[in-house]
Amino acid sequence: MQKIIPSLTIAALTAITIGVCITSVARAQEGGGGYYGSRSPATASCPQLESRVIPAPPAGGVTKGVMYYSDMSGVSVINSTVAADGSITGTVKSVSGNGPAGPVTGRRDKNGVNVHVAGTGCSDINIALKRWVPGTPSDRAEGSGG
């Protein structure tokens, strides 16, 4: 019985991951391909923070993403709305461990997305997300360290 539970857990996680990837690809194509991402540097008191967001269509709409600490101490989901003028409002909610959490405000323009998560501690952060489009030079020139 002990061997079955880990196998079922791995199978369930794999199915969820595949579902998320399929949804993300469809959303990325809808928004022109690619995603917005960032890698905020670690500090003496906070681990490095990674962010990935599927862009909303150019006319605005709902966008979703994920934020996580590089030491995997916390994972969060991002749900926000991008208005036609580029203004952003939303929330970051921890879904595992002690992930970042708080209200999000910001702006999208031709250079990327700049947001502020108004949480506490390591969750109080300004983030500059840059556009990443597969197969273009921008996939390494976004300041994400990738």
C-alpha positions as CSV (number, residue, x, y, z in Angstrom):
1,M,0.0,0.0,0.0
2,Q,2.8,2.4,0.7
3,K,4.2,2.2,-2.8
4,I,0.7,2.9,-4.3
5,I,0.2,6.2,-2.6
6,P,3.4,7.9,-3.9
7,S,2.6,6.5,-7.4
8,L,-0.9,8.0,-7.2
9,T,0.4,11.3,-5.9
10,I,3.0,11.5,-8.7
11,A,0.4,10.6,-11.3
12,A,-2.0,13.2,-10.0
13,L,0.6,15.9,-9.9
14,T,1.7,15.0,-13.5
15,A,-1.9,15.2,-14.7
16,I,-2.4,18.6,-13.0
17,T,0.9,19.9,-14.5
18,I,0.0,18.8,-18.0
19,G,-3.4,20.5,-17.7
20,V,-1.8,23.7,-16.5
21,C,0.7,23.6,-19.3
22,I,-2.0,23.1,-22.0
23,T,-4.1,25.9,-20.6
24,S,-1.0,28.2,-20.4
25,V,-0.1,27.5,-24.0
26,A,-3.6,28.3,-25.1
27,R,-3.6,31.5,-23.1
28,A,-0.1,32.5,-24.4
29,Q,-1.2,32.1,-28.0
30,E,-4.3,34.1,-27.2
31,G,-2.1,36.9,-25.9
32,G,0.4,36.8,-28.7
33,G,2.7,34.1,-27.5
34,G,5.2,33.9,-24.7
35,Y,4.8,35.1,-21.1
36,Y,6.0,37.8,-18.7
37,G,8.7,36.7,-16.2
38,S,11.1,38.0,-13.6
39,R,13.7,36.9,-11.2
40,S,14.1,39.2,-8.2
41,P,17.4,38.9,-6.5
42,A,17.7,37.3,-3.0
43,T,18.5,39.5,-0.1
44,A,19.9,38.8,3.3
45,S,16.4,38.2,4.7
46,C,14.4,37.0,1.6
47,P,15.0,34.3,-1.0
48,Q,15.0,35.0,-4.7
49,L,11.5,35.4,-6.1
50,E,10.5,34.0,-9.5
51,S,7.4,35.2,-11.3
52,R,5.7,33.9,-14.5
53,V,2.5,35.5,-15.9
54,I,0.5,34.6,-19.1
55,P,-0.3,38.0,-20.7
56,A,-3.9,39.3,-21.1
57,P,-5.0,40.1,-24.6
58,P,-3.9,43.6,-25.9
59,A,-7.4,45.1,-25.2
60,G,-7.2,44.0,-21.6
61,G,-8.7,41.1,-19.6
62,V,-7.9,38.6,-16.9
63,T,-4.4,37.2,-16.5
64,K,-3.0,34.5,-14.3
65,G,0.4,33.5,-13.1
66,V,2.6,32.0,-10.5
67,M,5.2,33.3,-8.0
68,Y,7.5,31.2,-6.0
69,Y,10.6,31.5,-3.8
70,S,13.7,29.9,-5.2
71,D,14.1,27.9,-2.0
72,M,10.6,26.5,-2.5
73,S,9.5,27.9,0.9
74,G,6.3,29.2,-0.7
75,V,4.3,29.1,-4.0
76,S,1.5,31.6,-4.9
77,V,-1.0,32.2,-7.7
78,I,-1.5,35.6,-9.3
79,N,-5.0,36.6,-10.5
80,S,-5.3,40.1,-12.0
81,T,-7.2,42.2,-14.4
82,V,-5.5,44.3,-17.1
83,A,-7.6,47.3,-18.2
84,A,-7.5,48.6,-21.8
85,D,-5.4,51.5,-20.6
86,G,-2.8,49.1,-19.2
87,S,-3.5,49.5,-15.5
88,I,-3.4,46.3,-13.4
89,T,-5.2,45.3,-10.2
90,G,-5.4,41.9,-8.6
91,T,-4.1,39.6,-5.8
92,V,-1.3,37.2,-5.1
93,K,-2.5,34.3,-2.9
94,S,-0.2,31.7,-1.2
95,V,-1.2,28.2,-2.2
96,S,1.7,26.3,-0.6
97,G,4.0,27.0,2.3
98,N,4.6,30.7,3.0
99,G,4.3,32.1,-0.5
100,P,4.0,35.8,-1.4
101,A,0.6,37.3,-0.7
102,G,-1.1,40.7,-1.0
103,P,-2.9,43.1,-3.3
104,V,-1.3,43.8,-6.7
105,T,-1.3,47.1,-8.6
106,G,0.7,48.1,-11.6
107,R,0.9,49.0,-15.3
108,R,1.6,47.2,-18.6
109,D,3.3,49.1,-21.4
110,K,5.4,48.3,-24.5
111,N,8.4,47.4,-22.3
112,G,6.7,44.9,-20.0
113,V,4.8,44.9,-16.8
114,N,5.7,46.7,-13.5
115,V,3.7,45.7,-10.5
116,H,3.8,46.2,-6.7
117,V,2.7,43.5,-4.4
118,A,1.7,45.2,-1.1
119,G,2.2,42.3,1.2
120,T,4.2,42.1,4.4
121,G,7.9,41.1,4.8
122,C,9.2,39.5,1.6
123,S,5.8,39.9,0.0
124,D,6.2,43.7,-0.1
125,I,8.0,44.0,-3.5
126,N,8.2,45.9,-6.8
127,I,8.5,43.5,-9.7
128,A,9.5,44.3,-13.3
129,L,8.2,41.5,-15.6
130,K,9.7,41.4,-19.1
131,R,8.1,39.7,-22.1
132,W,9.6,36.4,-23.1
133,V,8.7,35.0,-26.6
134,P,10.0,31.5,-27.5
135,G,12.5,31.4,-30.3
136,T,13.5,35.1,-30.1
137,P,16.6,36.8,-28.7
138,S,14.3,38.2,-26.0
139,D,14.2,34.8,-24.3
140,R,17.6,35.5,-22.7
141,A,17.7,39.3,-22.8
142,E,14.9,40.0,-20.2
143,G,17.1,40.4,-17.2
144,S,15.7,37.2,-15.8
145,G,19.1,35.5,-15.6
146,G,17.8,32.6,-17.7
